[in-house]
Amino acid sequence: MQTQKALFMGRITAGATHEIKNVLAIIKESAGLIEDLISLGEKNGRIPVEKLTKTLTKITDQVNRGVELSTRLNEFAHTPDQDAAPVDLNIAVERVVSLSQRFARLKRVRLEAHRKDGEQSVFTDPLAFLMLMFSGIELLMNHVGENGLISVEPSPAQGDIAAISSLPAGTTIAMDDAKTLMETEGFQRVEELARNLNMPVRLEGPPLRLVIAEPIGSPV
Amino acid sequence: MDDWTVLLVDDEKEFASTLAERLNLRGLRCETAYSGEEAIEAMAKNPAQVVVLDLMMPGMSGLAVLEVLRQRHPDARIILLTGMGSVSDGVKGMKMGAFDYLMKPVEIDSLMQTIREAMQKQK
């Protein structure tokens, strides 16, 4: 389990830092463009104020994006601080969706987090729970196809703590989707992670939906 | 350099458009494409002499795009942009016929220099 956790942290960190590097690259080029424009303006006596303002706005937007990314990454880095703790499901869903966005974009899949009113929480291993949700998202992302939609929702029903739903872009949904997917290595991985947390998982559909139920018995 | 066209391919639109603008200010004619598929389409319509290609993109990977471009536009010089984690892909790309590879974030002067060298080899 420790190795799996380390690999998971590595994957998420690599994805997030790649995004941060992209943000910095945009800031770098934008700052470079401002320098270019000023230097050109000094030569021809015409400073393109509108263009400069637009580029500065671009920098501000990217700084905000970078702050958001690094905040998420920092929160994620603190996830393993406790082996077991109450996990706010709204926050956990938001966090895993935010950290998975890059993976979704690479697969051209849309990924959304939903919120539920009121405080919903589960007592569990916070990092292992994020890992379980990420594996579920990845499983459905690999299956939904380009331009499909994955949505993650906390406490979808009594006794369930999270649901990951998929909606393919096309209109054809194979009837044996859930059965086929249950035989894949990806689902077996999800099942194994869920077993470690005593959380039953089930695959419903079509359209495919992975539901994680409340842990059975004593807290992990 | 007036007749030289460069196609810059990167899925980070803000990055590609800003870098393209900087290259244009330096006298190049630089177009942008935001995916591998878009790049192949753009090359079919209006072939560029030099393609600056990001390796990690959604959909077709940079290496897959490189393979198609090498077949369809053997004269085009392709410069790869790689991230920290994909240096091995840069090396693989060189073996597949890329002109060079540069690490992101790239210095504008070294990119210009590499583009110039590619143009000279192209002539």
Interface residues (C-beta under 8 A of the other chain):
Chain A: A14 H18 K21 N22 L24 A25 I26 K28 E29 S30 G32 L33 D36 L37 L40 T55 K58 Q62 R105 L106 K107 R108 E146
Chain B: D11 E12 E14 F15 T18 L19 E21 R22 L25 M56 M57 P58 G59 G83 M84 G85 K104 P105 I108
